[in-house]
Amino acid sequence: MDHLNEEALCRDALRVEAAVLELDKVGLNIKTEQNALTRRKICRVRYLHVLWVHASPEELTIHYVRERQKVLQPTAKVFSLQNSATSSTRLDAWVQLLLHRAYGESKSRKKLKIFLNPSSGKGTAVKFFRKYAEPLFVAAQCQVDIRETSYSGQAGELVRAHLEIDSWDAIVCCSGDGLPHEVINGLALRNDAGHILRKIPIVQLPGGSGNALCVNMFGTTSISLAALYTIKGVTHPMDLMSITQGNKRHISFLSQNLGLLAECDLDTEGMRFLGGKRFAVGLLQRLLKPPVYGCKLATYSASNQCSRDSMGDQSCDQTKEMCQHGLPDLQFGTVNDPVPDGWKLEHLETLGVFFAGKFPFVDATSKVFPSARLDGLLDILTVDAGIGARKLLQLFSKAERGTHLTMPEAQYRKVLAYRVVPSGTHGAFSVDGERFPIKPFQVEVHPQMGMTLTTPPIVG
């Protein structure tokens, strides 16, 4: 804007035919003259809702969203500029100021790789994306490359092989939590995995039953609002986890789940038409006779060494240094190695629930890990199978508000790493909602090795 004063541009109106456009601290004010006998009609548009602005000597077009029945819909207003109403310099400066207010720290006109999973949830992900999300990306002038996956693992294969992946501003998964898991593990197989995982945000538009990544980062299950937050979102690091099982190493971004809750998820796949309600059905089916999973649990907690907070920048710097190319080395070895010295060993013979994770919400309604933070630590919840149906029901009811930790039956830990050795081979075990075999596994955290987007700090 050079010599033009920002305060003056906000204070002074930009005159157009039959309207006055003003910028203030809240948003864009559109004051329209209805006729000589009526007052001006004032329409206030929040900066968050402004998508794009086009200007020419003859007209000005403002693209923004408006909410109708809790759905954001793109719309546009076109104004004819009055002759000699304003100089082109002032007009350009006003447009740039409006776009700056609308996007803040976020990059405008993002280049997005979008994967659609037609099998997610109730099978409506593609339909809802086309209806509620894609029009917003178009109105915001985003460059989108859309790919509908046709088989499991395809998205992982594509991101692993893509040569110009650096050109994307974000990878968007319209799906449940399985597709982000697939994409992250596809990136993890690249020779430049450390660099790419830290650079390219992985984003979720809610298209499945859980939608945990979207709920944790955007705080919504609305696909149109999640699309807006993707357009306006700012980069935010996330901790990732390595899980070793047998001779394989996988990357987990969300959780590891063994026992009752894993069964409620994995064994109700045939009820996908119920959406998220299938989890409740699975719980009710097992409430009176919950499964018992005996196991050995070895943990390494922050109390075994200096706290992760005190390690702080040093830990993250070491991770960054290790991650410039491939994945970082495993600090605690693999599940095939002897349990490291200093780990605490517990025998959980009547385990009912084992749940470990990195985000507060594990689905749209369950705040299982209310203390989860970007702290380089894993949160673990264990519950004994013998506490009774009433206590189980009470615990899961409280988990919706994240108040279940007040119950003595909920055993909660924060650890740097852990190992589980199941007593048997039957049952359900999931990683990020994906089924894994029942056999020993070990998990450790990689602080801030991943990247996502979070809601923008835009005024208004």
N, C-alpha and C positions, 0 to 999 in steps of 0.2 A: 504493500500500500504506500510505501515510500513516505511522501510528504503529507499524505492525507491522515488526519487524526482519527483514531479508532473511536474515541469518545464522541466526536462530532458525527461520525457515520452512524453510530447507534442512536444518537439523540435526534438527528435530522431525519425526516421521512424521505423515502425514495418515491417520488411522485410518478404514478402511472395512471392510465386511463381509468377513471371511476374507482380508484383505490389508493390507499396510502399504506406503504409497507414500512414497518419500524422494527428495529432490533432492540431488545432490552435484556435484562438479566435472566428472564424466564424463557423467552422464546421469541418467535416471530409473530408480530401483530399485523393482521390484515384488516384494515378498516375500509369497508366498502360503502359507497353512497348508493342507497337503494333508490331514492328519488328525492325531489325537492321537499316533499312533505313529511318524510320520515327521517329518523336519526340514522347515523352510521351504524352498520352491523359490524361488530368486532369479532373476528375469528382468531384465536390464539393457537399457534402451532408450536409445540415444544421442539427445542433444538434436536432432541433425541429422535424425533419423528421426521425430521427433514432428511430426505434421501439424496436429492441432487438439484442443481439449479442450472438452467441454460439461459444465456443472455445474448441478444443481438441488438443492433440499433433500433429495430422495430418492436421487439417483444421480449418479455421475460417469462420463463416457465419455471415453476417451482413444483418439484415432485416431493410428496410427503405421504405419510400414512395416517389414516384415521381409524378409530376403533368402532366396530359395529358388532354387537352381540359377542363381545370378548374376543373378536378376531380382528387383526390388523389388516387393513386393505390399502393398497397404494392408490393414490389419486394425484391429480395435477391441476394446477391453476395456471392459466395463460393470461398474461396482462399485456395490453398494447401500450407501448411507451408514448407519452405525449411528445409532440415536437419540441425539441430544445428543453425537454424536462430536466435532463441531467447530462453531463459530459460522459463520454465513454470511459474516461479514466475513473470518474467517481462510480460509474456503474460497475466496472470491473472490480474496483476495490470493495464495493458493497457486497458483490457476489462472493468474493474470496473471504470476506469477513464472515458472511453467513455460513459458508462451507467450513470455515475454521471453527465456528461455534458449534456446528452440527457434528463434526467428527472429532474435535479435540485431539487426543493423542493417537487415535485410531487411524489407520491407513484407509483412505477412500478408494473406491473402485478396485476392490480386492480381486485378485485372481484366484479362483476357487476350484479345486478338484472335488467333485461331489459324487459320492457313491450312494446308490439307492438299493436297499435290500427289499425285494418284493415279498420275501417270506417272513419279515419281522412282525412280531406281535400278531395283530388280527389280519395282517396282510394288506393294510391300507397305507403303508408308508409311501409308495409311489404316488398314489392318488392324492394324498394330502399334501405331498411335496409340490406336485404340479399345481394344485389349487391354492395353497396358502403360503408357500415359501418362494417358489420360483418367480412369481410376479414382483416380489419385493427385491430380489436380486437384480432383475431386469431394470426396474425403476431406479435402482441405486447405481446403475452402470457397472455392475460387477462383471468380470469376465469369467464365465462358468463353463467348465468341462464336465458334463454329466454322464455318468456311467451306471447303468442298471446291472447289478451283478446277476449272473445266471447260475452260479454254483458256489458252494462253500469253499473259501480259500482264494477266490479269484481276485478280490481286492488286494490281498496280501501279495499275490504274485505280481500284480500290476505296479504297485508302489515299489516293490523290490527291483523291478527291471527298468523303471522309468529313468531315462538319462538326464532329463532336464527338470528334475523334481525340485531343484532350488528355485525355480521360477514361480512356484505356487506360494500364495500367502497363507493358505490354510487347506487342510484336507477335511471335508465335511462328510460325516456319515449320517445319512437319514435312515435310522435303524434302531435296534436295541443296543445293548452294551457289547454284543458279540462282534459287531463289525469294527468298532474302535480297537478291540483286542486284536482282531485279525490284521488291521492296518499297522498297528504298532509292532506286531511280531514280524510282519513283512518288512518293515523298515529296519528292524533289528538284525535282519539277515544281510543287509547291505554292508559293503566294505567301509562306507562312510556313515555307519549307523549312529555313532555318537554325535556327529555333527548334525545330521538330519533330524534326529529325535529332539535335539535341543533347539532347532531352528524353526521347524514347520509345525504350527499348532494343529492339533487334532481336535475337531469339534463334533458335537452330536446334535442333530435335530431329532426330537423325540418321535421315533417310529416303531418302538417295540413295547415290551411289557414293563421293563425296568427303567430304562432311560436315566440311569444314575449320573452319568457324566454331565448330561444337560441340566439335571436338577441341581447338582452341586456347583456348577460353574455359572449357570444362568438363572437358577432359582425358578424355573417354570417347566411345565409340560405342554405349553402352547407352542405349536410348530411355527406359527407366524411370529410370535415374540422371540423365539429362539433364532429365527432367520434374521430379525432385526438386530439382535445382539451379536450375531455373527458378522453382519455388515458393519456394526459400530464397535465390536468388541476389541479389547486390547490384550496383548499377549500376557500370559501368566504361566510361570513354570509349574510343573507338577512332579512329585516324586514317582519314580517307577520302581518295580520290584523284579528281581530275578528269582525264578522258581526252578529248581533242579529236581528231576524225577527220573530215575534210571540213568541213562547217559544223555538225556536231553535237557536243554535249558530253554525256558520260555520267559517272556516278559509279561508281567501282570501290572495293570494300572489301577485296578479297583479292589478286588477282594479274592480270598480263598475261603471256601465254604465246605465244611465236612459235617455230615450228620443230618439232623431233622430238617433244617432250613434248606439244605441242598436238595433233599428229597422233594420238598414242597415246590421247588423250582424245576428241577430236571425231570421228575417223574410226573409232571402235569403238562408236558409238552403237547399232549393231545387235546388240551383245553385252551389252546391259544385264542380261540374265539372269545374267551372270557376276558382277555386282556390281563391286567394286573390282578384281577379278582381270583385268578387261578391259584395264586399263592395261598390265599385265605382258604380256598377249598382244600388244597393239599394239607394245610395245617389241621383243619377240622377232621380230616380223614385219619390223622395220626395222633390226635390229641389224647385220646384215652389210652393208647398203647404206643408211646413214642419209641423210636428205634434207639438201640444202645450201641455205641461205638467205643470200644476199648482202644486205647492208644497210649503211647509214650510221647510226652511233649517236652522238648528241650528248648529253652529260651535264653537269649543273651540280651539283657536289658541295659538301659542307660546307667543304672546304678552300678554296673560292673566296671564302668570306666568314667571318665569325665563326661558330663552331660552333652548332648548333641548341641544345645544352645551355646555352651562354652566352646565347642569345637567350631561351630558356626561357619564362618567364611572359609576356614582352612579345609573343612570337609568338602564344601561345595567346590572349592578351587581344585582339590585333588580329583574330584569326579570330573570336572571340566577337562582337566589335563588328560585324564585317562580316556575320555570320550571323544577325542578329536577324530578318531578313525572308527574302529569297531567298538563293540561293547566293552565296558570296563571289566577288569579282572574281578573275580569273586573274592571278597575280603575274607569270607569264612569257609571257602571251599565248597564242595558239592555234597549232596546227600550220601554219596558213596564214601566219603572220607570219615574218619573217626570224629565223634562229637568233640569240638574244640574245648580246651580247658576253660574253666570259668563259667560254663553254661549251667543253668539250673535245670535239673531233670525231675519231671513229675510223671507219676503213673495215674492215668485217668481211666479207670476200669469201667466206669458207667457213664461215659460222656454221652450227652444228648446233642449238644450244639457246639461246634467249633467254627468260629467266624473271625477272620483276620482281614483288615482293610486299611485303606489310606484316605477315604473320604467319609464325611459324616453320614451321608445318605447312601444306602445300598440299592434303593429304588425310589420311586416317587414319594412314598409315604413312610418309609422306615429309616429313622435316624439311629441306626444301630451303633455308630461310633461318634457320639456327640463331641468327644474330645479330640477327634482327628484333626491334624493341622499339617501345614507344609513344614514339617520339623525333622524329616529324616527318620521318623520312628513309625513302627507299625502298631496299630491298635488290635488287640485280641480280646474277644469275648468267648467265654466258655460257660456252659450251663449243664448241670448234671441231669441225666434222663429221669431220675427218680424223684423230682420235686413235686410231681403231681400235676394233673390237668389244670386245676384252678390256678396254680402258681404260673404254669406255662402260659396260659391264656392272659393272665395279668401282666406277665413280663412282655409279651409281644404287643399287647395293647399299649403299654407304656412306651414301647420302642417307637411308636409313631410320633411321640413328642420328645423322645430322647431322654426320658426320665427313668428308664428302667435300671439305671446304674445305682439307684438308691436301694434296690432290692438286694439282700445278701446272697440270693441265689445266682446273681449275675457276677461272675468273676471277670474282672477287667484288668488288662495289662498293657503296658507300652514297652515295646522291645525294638532292638536293632535288627535281630534275626531270630529265626526259630526253625525247629525241625519236628515233624510229626511222623511217628512210626505206627501205623494202624495195626490192630491185632488181627483183623481179618481182611478179606478181599472183596466182600460184598457190601453194597450200599451206594451212596452218592457222594461225589466230590466234584466241586466245580471251581474253575478259575475264571474270574470275570464273567460268570454265568455260563461258561462253556464246560461240558463234561470232560473230566480227566479220570484216568484209572485210579482205583483204590490201591495205592502202594506208597512207601515212604517218600516224603518230599521235604525240601528245605527252601526257605525263603529269606532273602535279605533285601534291604532298601538301597536304592541309588538316589541320593538327594538331588532333586531338581534336574533329573536327566531327561524329562519330557517337557512338552510345551502344549498349551491349550490357549483358549481365549476366555475372558471373563467379561462381565457387564461393564460398560464404559462409564467413567465418572463425568458424564456430560451434564452440565447445568440444565435444569428444566426437564 
